[in-house]
Amino acid sequence: MKNEIDNIYNQAISVIEKITNGEALEALRVEYMGRKQGKLTLLMKNIPDLSIAEKREIGPLINKVKNALTIAFDKKEKTLGQITNSENSFFDITLPGEKFNIGTLHPITQVRLQVEKIFQKMGFEILNPNEIDDDYHVFTSLNLPPQHPARDMWDTFWTENDLIPITHTSSMQNRAMKEKTPPFGVIVPGRCFRHEATDAHHEHTFYQVEGLYIGENINLSHLIGTILTFLQEYFQKELRYKIQPSYFPFVEPGLEFLVSCVMCDGKGEKDKIPCSTCGHSGWLELIPCGLTHPKVIEMAGLDPKKYSGFAWGMGLDRLVMLKYGIEDIRHFHAGDLRFLKQF
Ligand SMILES: [Zn+2]
């Protein structure tokens, strides 16, 4: 019996070595160690018939062989598993890659960056406004005291504690004048809010770029030169301009800056079709502006007899619409990828 056990062990070990797949290995395990008909199991079933002396010898021997075979089977199983795994993890470099959607900057952000760059080249600094500010900075310090009828032009939202989601980024004028030493120029690009009934040209949320320059002996020619240079650089076009009087409480005189229409080149029509962008007039009323009101300079603690300046507030949304021929301002906030992916 001892020989029989040795034979079974040797046979099993030599066959295990040759096995190349998991199924054959499992079959072999059943053949030798299966609970009912395994070769080793059958031998163990004979143990009760043996003499006590034989039992003492054969019992431990069978156990030893059983343990050795178990280890051999487990080891082989592990080896086969590793081979299978490395087969599964084969990496096919010829497969097409996964597609990633790459985001782009919103057209308003793209244009804001362009505008900032142009003014930075002209020596202007960039300030960021507070999106919610107080009455003093939004109105009073801009020569719009409480009860002033001109406040009606900026119908807006108020918070419960009397703060204002800013109606214009002019809210930084007073701070800029207090913090900086003339001569200085700043632009303030930012998001503004007004109580508007929305349509193709009006939104309750929009973007404005305020500009302010303060120095000595500043006059209208500085204002005109700055704005015209900017617009020609932005539209990459020679433009004609004209100014006409207007009223804004924080400037004196107050003006509208008009340029020849960028869509029809000032002709009022394109291919004999009336230009809808300029309403057939050939002119675009683009930028409300003017020379800074002496009272506004005084309220910031500067001497209006010594210092003068100019300011403007232009709609960033409008600049984007004109540059890309966008017909409806509401596209900007619609979150429609078909629109946004075109930029
Ligand atoms: Zn036109």
Boltz pocket constraint, residues with backbone or C-beta under 6 A from the ligand:
constraints:
  - pocket:
      binder: B
      contacts: [[A, 261], [A, 262], [A, 263], [A, 264], [A, 265], [A, 266], [A, 267], [A, 268], [A, 269], [A, 275], [A, 276], [A, 277], [A, 278], [A, 279], [A, 280], [A, 281], [A, 282], [A, 283]]
      max_distance: 6.0
